[in-house]
């Protein structure tokens, strides 16, 4: 496992060791010891989530202001553009974002720590997205930042307007959204 720092050092991309031959491939999608050695993170995951979305679906930018979740995300079918936005008001990178392409082909994973909003845009016909969380889903604490807030300026690789949920259509601006200390 190789840990790759991003422009926001707390957000980490993981490149896994994949063993492949004519039969297919094998890799450890998560190994606590390797994760600790590669990134210095000793985490306890409590929930796994799996979603399937159609092309051009944009989910996000979501976070929980209480019961904040760290997320280890990956794609097992298709491709997405995955984004993390720093929502920590006291951080030198507050309001900044990082993004990367995650796909079944590249098998990359991204660590989004607590204190960050998260979202993704589906680039393939469909995509199946898996993520591990460090705390349980708590809808009463869920917040949503508008995906196209110009003060954040995420450069989504869009082909037309994205398909959004009603909740995501109601996302707040960075200025109006609740923030972490």
N, C-alpha and C positions, 0 to 999 in steps of 0.2 A: 504494500500500500504506500502510495506516495502522496504527501500532503502538499498542495499548491496554494500559496497565499494569493489573495486577490488585492485589489486596491484598497479594500477595507480589510485589514489583517485578520479580524475575527471571523470573517466569512472565508471558508476554506473549500477548495475543490479537491476531491480525492480521485486519484487514478489507481485502479485496482489491478492486481496481478491476475491476468486471464490466461488460462491454460487451454489451448485449443488444438484440435487436429481434425482429420476428415470426419470424425464422428460428431463433432460439435465443440462445446466449450464447457469449462467449469471455472468458477471463481467464488471466493468467500465474499458475499455481499456485506457482511458485517462480522467483525472479530474484535471484541472489546480490547484485547491486549494489543493488537496491531493498531487500532484506532488511538489508543493511549500513546503508543510509541511514536506514531507518525505525527500526531497533532498535539500531544500533551493534554488531551481532554479525557477526563474520567467521568463519563456520563452514564446515567441510568435512564433507559428508554422505557416508557410505560404503555405506549399505544402505537400500533401500526395502522396506516390508512392506505387505501387503494382507490384510485379514481380512474375513470375512462372518460375521455372527452373527444369531441369532434374537431376537425380542422378549424382554426381561427377562433376557438373558444379561448377567452382570456379569463383566468380565475385570479382574483386578487385586487388589490394588495391587502392581505389579511394579517392580523396579529391579535393577540389577547393581551389586554393591558394588565389584567391580573391572571394568575396561573399562566404566566408567559411560557410559551413553548419554544424550545430549540427543536429544529427539524433537520433530519438527515434525509435528503431527497434523491430520488433516482427515477429513471424511466425504463420500463421493461418492454415496451412496444411503442414504436414511433419516435417522434422528436418534439421537444419543447424548447422555448427560450425561457430560462428560469431567472428570476430577479429577486434580490434582497435589498431592502431600503432601511437604512439606519434611522430608527425612531427614538434614539436616546438623546434627549435635549442637551445633555452635558458632554456629549461626544464630539471630538473634533471632526468626525465624519457625519454628523447629524444631517439628515436630508439627502445624503448621497446614496447612490445605488451601484450595485454590481450585477452583472448578468452573464450567463453562459449558456451554451447549447448543451442540453442533456439528451441522450438518445439511447435506444436499445443497442445501437451499433457501437457508440464510444464508451458505454458503460461507466461514464463518470458519475460521481455523486457530489452533492454540494451540502455543506453544513451551514445552516442559517441559525445563528445563536438567538437566545431570548433577547428581546429588545429590538427586533427587526420585523418589518412587514415583509410578506412573501407573496409572490404571484408567479404565474407562468402563462405563456401563450403557446397553443398547440400549432406546430408547423407542418406536421404530417396529416394524412387523412384522418387518423385517430391516434391517440396516445394513451397509454396506461402509465400512471404515475403512482409511485409508492413512496411513502415517507414514514419515518419513525419519529415520535415526539417524546420530549422529556417531561411533559405534563399532559393531563387529560384535556380533551376538548371541553370548553366552558362557554357556550353560546351567549351567556349573560355578560361575558367580558370581551366578546369579540368586537373588533374595530376594523374598519375598512378605509383605506386611503384611496382616493381616486387614481385610477391606473394611468391617467394622462395628465396629472397635475404638472403644469409647466415649471413650477418651482423645483420639482424633482427632475423632470426631463428624461425619463426612461426612454431609451431609443429602441422601442419595440420593432421587430422586423415584420411589420404588418403588411398584409395584402388586402386592403379594404378595411372596413370597420370591423372590429372584433365582435364576437358574440359574447354578451355579458349576462349574468344573472341580475334579477331585480336588486338584490343586495349590492352587487358591485356597481350597478348604475347609480346607487345612492352614496357612493364613497365620498368622503370628505377631503377637502384640500389638506395639504401638510400643515398649513397654518391653523386650520380649525380642528384637526384631529387631536385626540389624546396622545400624549407622549410619555415616554419613560423618563425618569429623572436623569 
